[in-house]
Amino acid sequence: MRKWFWSFLFIAFGFVCSIAAERNPRTERISGSAGDVLEDDPVGRLKVYVYELPSKYNKKILQKDPRCLSHMFAAEIYMHRFLLSSPVRTLNPEEADWFYTPIYATCDLTPTGLPLPFKSPRMVRSAIQLISSSWPYWNRTEGADHFFVVPHDFGACFHYQEEKAIERGILPILQRATLVQTFGQRNHVCLNEGSITIPPYAPPQKMQARQIPLDTPRSIFVYFRGLFYDVNNDPEGGYYARGARAAVWENFKNNPLFDISTEHPTTYYEDMQRAIFCLCPLGWAPWSPRLVEAVVFGCIPVIIADDIVLPFADAIPWEEIGVFVAEEDVPKLDTILTSIPPEVILRKQRLLANPSMKRAMLFPQPALPGDAFHQILNGLARKLPHQKRIYLKPGEKILNWTAGPVGDLKPW
């Protein structure tokens, strides 16, 4: 019986592969409001003033550790560079819709390349003290017309462990600002209403250089490379990824439809282009760079992260291009994926082949129309005009500057 079952799956798998490997893959335009929003042009719809901060908040930090340019949190650096030459930039703060404070808060890496967020609250607080004492614009709204790029695991909660991040909460003086962050999870204390959720940084040039011919058959059914257990911090696997990654390994390590491993081969990008489904499970945080890689390489993302808020969710139709699997349903992954009709798989692949979809997930240099930079600006433009209630009355204060852990109050 078991042998017959796997033979049936392989026949179905082969059929899907044969129809998925079209010689001239068609693309499908995203219909309705999602497609229209994805292709919005932010130029002419908003003006952004970029504060000029001392280099200790940005350039000197990067000079100390250039690895930050290729880290998955590098969006904060490239967004700064983009805005300096963007047509939405204004040198007249009186006409600005939004104010941007360029702080490289994630560029503090361990020797192994892991970000340490512990200095970030003091750095952000120091920068806000500077702009509030040097310009009048922060004080009139207490930051409600300001935005900050905070691409930490849990955004402006500034901690990489969820329970600690929840305990800290969002840095109090950022409570009125718009946060541009990779972290997004519904009903979570680390996600403010009105935050703009963005993709993590993935190197555009490197991925472009590893493209394989479009007519290459997708001969891998399910693909994943990465950790299943965080051996150093959670050897039993029950806490890391809320046990979802451990469940993938324990249930499918010997399943021939699943090409999964902790090994990260040199052919990683090429392999994703040969796969039909790419697993995108949560790790310590709900998101991972695999989401970007899957979209760019046309591999249907299988999103395993309950209540995740996905990048640019008002512009990208994630339900149409991806597959969502509840964390508790991981043991049924094989049944779920093999039950998807071939015509549904083909439509998802056609949507993923749309160049506008891929561009929206990347931070290229130089910038391109419709890329992630522009999607951030589109998100800011859609929040305009500001409501009058964001402006404070003379002498009015809402934020508590002394709230938060005592260590955050130390000078930076």
WOURRA-V335712 format. One record per pair of residues at least 24 apart in sequence whose C-alpha atoms are under 10 Angstrom apart, sorted by the first residue. I is the first residue (numbers start at 1). J is the second residue. If there is no record, write none. Layout:
i:j
I:J
I:J
This chain:
i:j
6:255
6:256
6:257
9:256
9:257
9:334
9:335
9:338
10:221
10:256
10:257
10:338
12:338
12:339
12:342
13:219
13:220
13:221
13:257
13:276
13:338
13:342
14:218
14:219
14:220
14:221
15:342
16:218
16:219
16:221
16:276
16:338
16:341
16:342
16:343
16:345
16:346
17:217
17:218
17:219
17:220
17:221
17:274
17:275
17:276
17:342
18:217
18:218
18:219
19:217
19:218
19:342
19:343
19:345
19:346
20:215
20:216
20:217
20:218
20:219
20:276
20:342
20:343
20:345
20:346
20:347
20:349
20:350
21:214
21:215
21:216
21:217
21:218
21:219
21:274
21:276
21:346
22:214
22:215
22:216
22:217
22:218
22:346
23:213
23:214
23:215
23:216
23:217
24:214
24:215
25:214
25:215
25:346
25:349
25:350
25:353
26:346
26:347
26:349
26:350
26:351
26:353
26:354
27:347
27:348
27:349
27:350
27:351
27:352
27:353
27:354
27:355
28:347
28:348
28:349
28:350
28:351
28:352
28:353
28:354
28:355
29:350
29:351
29:352
29:353
29:354
29:355
29:356
29:357
30:315
30:316
30:317
30:320
30:350
30:351
30:352
30:354
30:356
30:357
31:317
33:314
33:315
33:316
33:317
34:312
34:313
34:314
34:315
34:316
34:317
34:318
35:314
35:315
35:316
35:317
35:356
35:357
36:315
37:312
37:314
37:315
37:316
37:370
37:375
37:378
37:379
37:382
38:312
38:313
38:314
38:315
38:316
38:317
38:356
38:357
38:359
38:360
38:370
38:371
38:374
38:375
38:378
39:315
39:356
39:357
39:360
39:369
39:370
39:371
39:374
39:375
39:378
40:315
40:369
40:370
40:374
40:375
40:377
40:378
40:379
41:369
41:370
41:374
41:375
41:377
41:378
41:381
42:87
42:88
42:369
42:370
42:373
42:374
42:375
42:376
42:377
42:378
42:379
42:380
42:381
42:382
43:86
43:87
43:88
43:89
43:374
43:377
43:378
43:381
44:87
44:88
44:381
45:88
45:97
45:377
45:378
45:380
45:381
45:382
45:384
46:87
46:88
46:89
46:90
46:95
46:96
46:97
46:98
46:377
46:378
46:380
46:381
46:382
46:384
46:385
47:86
47:87
47:88
47:89
47:90
47:91
47:92
47:93
47:95
47:96
47:97
47:98
47:99
47:377
47:380
47:381
48:83
48:84
48:86
48:87
48:88
48:89
48:90
48:91
48:92
48:93
48:95
48:96
48:97
48:98
48:99
48:100
48:146
48:147
48:377
48:380
49:83
49:84
49:88
49:89
49:90
49:91
49:92
49:93
49:94
49:95
49:96
49:97
49:98
49:99
49:100
49:101
49:146
50:80
50:83
50:84
50:89
50:90
50:91
50:92
50:93
50:96
50:98
50:99
50:100
50:101
50:102
51:91
51:93
51:99
51:100
51:101
51:102
51:131
51:135
52:100
52:101
52:102
52:131
53:101
53:102
53:103
53:127
53:130
53:131
54:102
54:103
54:127
54:130
55:102
55:103
56:103
56:104
56:123
57:101
57:102
57:103
57:104
57:105
57:123
57:124
57:126
57:127
58:102
58:103
58:104
58:105
58:107
59:102
59:103
59:104
60:104
61:103
61:104
61:105
61:106
61:107
61:108
62:104
62:107
62:108
64:107
64:108
65:107
65:108
65:109
65:113
66:107
67:107
67:108
67:109
67:113
68:104
68:106
68:107
68:108
68:109
68:113
68:115
69:107
69:201
69:203
70:201
70:202
70:203
71:106
71:107
71:109
71:113
71:114
71:115
71:200
71:201
71:202
71:203
72:106
72:115
72:151
72:152
72:182
72:199
72:200
72:201
72:202
72:203
72:288
72:289
73:104
73:105
73:106
73:107
73:115
73:149
73:150
73:151
73:152
73:153
73:181
73:182
73:199
73:200
73:201
73:202
73:289
74:104
74:106
74:107
74:151
74:200
74:201
74:202
74:203
74:363
75:104
75:106
75:149
75:150
75:151
75:180
75:181
75:182
75:198
75:199
75:200
75:201
75:202
75:362
75:363
75:372
75:373
76:102
76:103
76:104
76:105
76:106
76:107
76:148
76:149
76:150
76:151
76:180
76:181
76:201
77:102
77:103
77:104
77:105
77:106
77:107
77:149
78:201
78:363
78:364
78:365
78:366
78:367
78:373
79:149
79:363
79:367
79:372
79:373
79:376
80:104
80:149
81:365
81:366
82:363
82:364
82:365
82:366
82:367
82:373
82:374
83:373
83:377
86:367
86:373
86:374
88:377
93:135
93:136
93:137
94:137
96:137
96:145
97:145
97:146
97:380
97:381
97:384
97:385
97:386
98:137
98:143
98:144
98:145
98:146
98:147
98:178
98:380
98:381
98:384
98:386
99:137
99:138
99:143
99:144
99:145
99:146
99:147
99:148
99:177
100:145
100:146
100:147
100:148
100:149
101:127
101:128
101:131
101:146
101:147
101:148
101:149
102:127
102:147
102:148
102:149
103:127
103:148
103:149
103:150
104:149
104:150
104:151
105:149
105:150
105:151
105:152
105:156
105:158
106:149
106:150
106:151
106:152
106:153
106:158
114:160
115:152
115:153
115:159
115:160
116:152
116:158
116:159
116:160
117:152
117:153
117:154
117:155
117:156
117:157
117:158
117:159
117:160
118:158
118:159
118:160
118:407
118:408
119:158
119:407
119:408
119:410
119:412
120:150
120:152
120:156
120:157
120:158
120:159
120:171
120:408
120:412
121:156
121:157
121:158
121:170
121:171
121:172
121:173
121:174
121:404
121:405
121:407
121:408
121:409
121:410
121:412
122:171
122:407
122:408
122:409
122:410
122:411
122:412
123:408
123:410
123:411
123:412
124:148
124:150
124:156
124:171
124:173
124:174
124:408
124:412
125:171
125:172
125:173
125:174
125:401
125:408
125:409
125:410
125:411
125:412
126:409
126:410
126:411
126:412
127:412
128:173
128:174
129:401
138:177
139:391
139:392
139:394
139:395
139:396
139:397
140:390
140:391
140:392
140:393
140:394
140:395
140:396
140:397
141:176
141:177
141:388
141:389
141:390
141:391
141:392
141:393
141:396
141:397
141:398
142:173
142:174
142:175
142:176
142:177
142:390
142:391
142:392
142:396
142:397
142:398
142:399
143:173
143:174
143:175
143:176
143:177
143:178
143:390
143:391
143:399
144:174
144:175
144:176
144:177
144:178
144:386
144:387
144:389
144:390
144:391
144:392
145:176
145:177
145:178
145:380
145:383
145:384
145:386
145:390
145:391
146:174
146:176
146:177
146:178
146:179
147:174
147:176
147:177
147:178
147:179
147:180
147:195
147:196
147:380
148:174
148:177
148:178
148:179
148:180
148:181
148:195
149:178
149:179
149:180
149:181
149:182
149:196
149:198
150:179
150:180
150:181
150:182
150:183
151:179
151:180
151:181
151:182
151:183
151:197
151:198
151:199
151:200
151:201
152:181
152:182
152:183
152:200
152:285
153:181
153:182
153:183
153:184
153:190
153:200
153:283
153:284
153:285
153:286
153:287
153:288
154:181
154:182
154:183
154:184
154:185
154:188
154:189
154:190
154:191
154:284
154:285
154:286
154:287
155:179
155:180
155:181
155:182
155:183
155:184
155:190
155:191
155:192
155:195
155:197
156:180
156:181
156:183
156:190
156:191
156:192
157:189
157:190
157:191
158:190
160:284
160:285
161:240
161:284
161:285
162:190
162:284
162:285
165:189
165:190
166:190
168:404
168:405
169:404
170:404
171:401
171:403
171:404
171:405
171:408
172:399
172:400
172:401
172:402
172:403
172:404
173:398
173:399
173:400
173:401
173:402
173:403
173:404
174:399
174:401
175:398
175:399
175:400
176:390
176:398
176:399
178:380
178:383
180:376
180:379
180:380
181:311
182:285
182:286
182:287
182:288
182:289
182:309
182:310
182:311
183:285
183:286
183:287
183:288
183:308
183:309
183:310
183:311
184:285
184:286
184:287
184:307
184:308
184:309
184:310
184:311
185:285
185:286
185:287
185:305
185:306
185:307
185:308
185:309
185:310
186:306
186:307
186:308
186:309
187:307
187:308
187:309
188:307
188:308
191:309
194:379
194:380
194:383
195:379
195:380
196:309
196:310
196:311
196:312
196:313
196:375
196:376
196:377
196:379
196:380
197:309
197:310
197:311
197:312
197:313
197:376
197:379
198:309
198:310
198:311
198:312
198:313
198:360
198:361
198:362
198:372
198:373
198:375
198:376
199:287
199:288
199:289
199:291
199:292
199:310
199:311
199:312
199:360
199:361
199:362
199:363
199:372
200:287
200:288
200:289
200:290
200:291
200:292
200:311
200:361
200:362
200:363
200:372
201:288
201:289
201:292
201:361
201:362
201:363
201:364
201:372
202:289
202:290
202:291
202:292
202:293
202:296
202:361
202:362
202:363
202:364
203:293
203:362
203:363
203:364
203:365
204:293
204:296
204:359
204:361
204:362
204:363
204:364
204:365
205:363
205:364
205:365
206:269
207:269
207:270
207:293
207:296
207:297
208:269
208:296
208:297
209:269
210:267
210:268
210:269
210:270
210:273
210:297
211:269
211:270
211:273
211:296
211:297
212:269
212:270
212:271
212:273
212:274
212:297
213:270
213:273
214:273
214:274
216:273
216:274
217:273
217:274
217:275
217:276
218:271
218:272
218:273
218:274
218:275
218:276
218:277
218:299
219:271
219:273
219:274
219:275
219:276
220:256
220:257
220:258
220:259
220:271
220:272
220:273
220:274
220:275
220:276
220:277
220:278
221:256
221:257
221:258
221:259
221:274
221:275
221:276
221:277
221:278
221:299
221:337
221:338
222:256
222:257
222:258
222:259
222:260
222:272
222:274
222:275
222:276
222:277
222:278
222:279
222:299
222:300
222:301
222:302
222:333
222:334
222:337
223:257
223:258
223:259
223:260
223:261
223:268
223:271
223:272
223:273
223:274
223:275
223:276
223:277
223:278
223:279
223:280
223:299
223:301
223:302
224:248
224:258
224:259
224:260
224:261
224:262
224:263
224:264
224:268
224:271
224:272
224:275
224:277
224:278
224:279
224:280
224:281
224:290
225:259
225:260
225:261
225:262
225:263
225:264
225:265
225:268
225:272
225:278
225:279
225:280
225:290
226:260
226:261
226:262
226:263
226:264
226:281
226:283
226:290
227:261
227:262
227:263
227:264
227:283
228:260
228:261
228:262
228:281
228:283
229:262
229:283
230:283
230:284
239:283
239:284
240:282
240:283
240:284
240:285
241:281
241:282
241:283
241:284
241:285
241:286
241:304
241:305
241:327
242:282
242:283
242:284
242:285
242:286
242:305
242:327
242:328
243:282
243:283
243:327
243:328
243:330
244:281
244:282
244:283
244:304
244:305
244:326
244:327
244:328
244:329
244:330
244:331
245:279
245:280
245:281
245:282
245:283
245:304
245:327
245:330
246:330
247:327
247:328
247:329
247:330
247:331
248:279
248:281
248:327
248:330
248:331
248:332
248:333
249:330
249:331
250:331
251:330
251:331
251:332
251:333
251:334
252:330
252:331
252:332
252:333
252:334
255:334
257:334
257:338
258:333
258:334
269:293
269:294
269:296
269:297
270:297
271:297
271:299
272:296
272:297
272:298
272:299
272:300
273:297
273:298
273:299
274:298
274:299
275:299
275:300
276:300
276:301
276:345
276:346
276:349
277:301
277:302
277:322
277:323
277:337
277:345
278:302
278:303
278:322
278:323
279:303
279:304
279:323
279:325
280:304
280:305
280:323
280:324
281:305
281:306
281:325
281:327
281:330
282:306
282:308
282:327
286:310
287:311
291:322
291:361
292:358
292:360
292:361
292:362
293:358
293:361
293:362
294:322
294:352
294:358
295:321
295:322
295:349
295:351
295:352
295:353
295:354
295:357
295:358
295:359
295:360
295:361
296:352
296:353
296:354
296:355
296:357
296:358
296:359
296:360
296:361
296:362
297:352
297:353
297:358
298:348
298:349
298:350
298:351
298:352
298:353
298:354
298:357
298:358
299:348
299:349
299:352
299:353
300:345
300:346
300:348
300:349
300:351
300:352
301:348
301:352
302:333
302:337
303:327
304:328
304:329
304:330
311:360
311:361
311:372
311:375
311:376
312:360
312:361
312:372
312:375
312:376
312:378
312:379
314:379
315:357
315:360
315:375
315:378
315:379
316:356
316:357
316:360
316:361
317:351
317:357
318:348
319:348
320:344
320:345
320:347
320:348
320:349
320:351
320:352
321:345
321:347
321:348
321:349
321:350
321:351
321:352
321:357
322:348
322:349
322:352
323:348
